[in-house]
Amino acid sequence: MSEHIHKNHNKSLLLYHFVCPIKYRRKVLSDSVSETFKKICLGIEERYDIHFLEIGLDGDHVHFLIQSVPVNAPKKIIRAVKSIIAKEIFRLHPEVKQMLWGGKFWTSGYYVNTVGQYANEEVIKKYLQNQGRTNYKELHKNQLKLF
């Protein structure tokens, strides 16, 4: 189970599930490339407040379960991760770059979802409504939207 990250002025438990497809959906993650991939991710952990709780390779895309701190927005996290991994894979495994014409390892897009250890949307709503106040006033309520 994930632990809270303690900083000088905050305590957080932010978990993100990212899914990143490899360019052209090519299957380039051989055993040796996968081992390098893992080492690169562990190196990222040493330099940034980005912690890989799990990395899953699924042929032509990668799943990351990442814990980070509030100062790192999801976009900033995945930009750093994808950039560093791509540069290092191409440097250490030039054969991969030949398989991915155009010089890019990843597609430009990704999927991200937050992961809650303690609560889902309904639990949080109930928590807010039951904060010990007898006069809770719901100021706004809206349906969850998928854009």
C-alpha positions, 0 to 999 in steps of 0.5 A, spaced: 500 500 500 502 506 498 505 511 503 503 519 504 509 523 501 511 528 507 514 535 504 515 541 509 508 544 508 504 538 505 502 531 506 500 528 499 498 521 496 497 522 489 496 516 484 496 516 477 494 511 472 498 513 465 497 509 459 502 510 453 502 507 446 508 506 442 509 510 436 505 506 430 503 501 435 510 497 434 512 492 438 519 494 440 519 492 447 524 485 447 527 482 453 533 487 453 529 493 451 524 492 457 530 491 462 533 497 460 526 501 460 526 498 467 532 501 469 531 508 466 524 508 470 528 507 476 533 512 474 527 517 474 525 516 481 532 518 483 532 525 480 525 527 480 519 526 485 516 521 481 515 514 484 513 508 479 509 503 483 508 499 477 510 498 470 506 494 465 508 492 458 502 490 454 506 489 447 505 496 444 503 500 450 505 501 457 501 502 463 504 506 469 502 507 476 505 513 478 505 517 485 508 524 485 507 530 489 502 536 488 507 541 484 508 536 479 501 536 474 500 529 471 502 533 464 509 535 467 510 528 470 508 524 463 512 529 459 518 528 463 517 520 463 516 519 456 521 524 454 527 521 458 525 514 456 525 515 449 532 519 449 535 513 453 532 507 449 534 510 442 541 512 445 542 505 448 538 501 443 539 504 436 535 498 433 529 501 436 529 507 433 530 504 426 524 500 427 520 507 429 521 511 423 520 518 424 524 519 430 519 518 436 518 513 441 511 514 443 505 517 440 503 524 442 497 522 446 496 518 453 491 516 458 491 518 465 486 517 471 487 518 478 487 513 483 484 513 490 486 509 495 481 511 500 475 514 497 471 514 490 467 520 488 461 518 492 465 517 498 468 524 497 461 527 496 458 523 502 464 526 506 463 533 504 456 532 506 457 530 513 463 534 516 460 535 522 456 541 520 448 540 521 447 546 516 451 543 510 449 547 504 450 544 497 452 550 493 453 546 486 452 539 484 453 537 477 454 530 473 461 528 472 462 529 465 467 525 460 470 530 455 
